[in-house]
Amino acid sequence: MSAPTPDPSPVSGFSFPYGIPLVAYPILFYGAYRGAGHWWAWGVHGLFLLAVAAFAWEALSRKDYEKIRAKDPSLTRLTWALNYLLFFVLGPLAVWAVIFGPRLLGF
């Protein structure tokens, strides 16, 4: 007779979907940079802004916050919103503005 296997411990805390900013944002930046002067580059800029808007929506969503808060009671709404806004919205927007802002404004 074999010994019972222990149940895996539940994952505590929350995790961010780092795949988007670490993989998709650089790909979108590269596509927009390489597509400068082509009509399809505007579509790449649009996809980037759509991803940023989706993360802003996620940061401000009470339903998603409550779902994560159930797993990590120490999390506050302020830290949830600030983490999402800083890392997935404001940071990428700042990089985008530095790289593409002058070009889009005609400088």
N, C-alpha and C positions, 0 to 999 in steps of 0.2 A: 504494500500500500504506500503510495507516495504522499509526501507532505503537501498540504494545501499551499498554493502559491498566494502570496500577499497581493491584495488589490493595489494597482498602481495609485500613487498619491495624486490627488487632483492638482492640476496646475494652478498655482496661485498667482495673483496679479494679472496684469494685462500686457498685451504686446501690440506694437504698432506694425502695420504692413510695410516694412522697410523696403520691400521689393519695388514699390512704386517710385519713391524718390531716388533709390540707388540704381535702378535699372531703367525705368521708363523715362524719367526726367532727362537723364543724359542722352538717351536715344532721341528724344524729342528736340533737345537743344541741338544735337548734331544734325538732325534732319532739317531743322529750320535754318541752321547756319549754312549747310551745303545747298539748300534750296533757295538761297538769297537770289532774288531777281526772277525766280520762276513762280508761276501762278500757284503751284501746289504748296509752296512754302506757307502760304496763308492758311491752308488747311492744317499744317503741322502746328502753327501758332494757335489755331483754334483748338486742336486736340490738347495742347498744353494748358491752355486757359480753362478748358473743360475739366481736366484732371484737377487743377487747382480749385476750381469752383466745387467739385465733388468733395474734396477734402475740407473746404470751408463749411460746406453743408454738414459733413460728418462731425466737425468740431462743434457746431452749434446745435446738433440734434440731441434732444433730451432722451429720446428712446434709446439711441445707441449708447449714450452715457450711462443710463440706468442699467443696461445689459452688462456693460463692463464693470460698473460699480458693484453689481451683485457678486462678481468674482473677487473684487478688491475693495473692501469697505473703507480702506484708508484713502482712497482716491477722492478728491474733491472736484466739483464741476469746474472750478477755476483752473486747476492743474490740467485737467483733461483738455479744456479749450485752449489753454496756452501751449501745451505740448503740440497739439495738432496744428494750431495756427502758426506757431514758430517754425516747426520743422517741415510741414507739408504745404504751407500756403505762403507765408511771408518770406522765408528763405529762398525757395525757388522763384518767387516773383522778383525778389531783389536781384538774383543772378540773371534772370531773363531781362530785367530792365537795364542792367549794366551792359549785357551783351548786345541786345537788340534795340534798346530804347533809342540810342542816337541814330541808328540806321532807319528805324521806323519813323522817326521824327524828321528825317531828311538831313541830318548833320553829317 
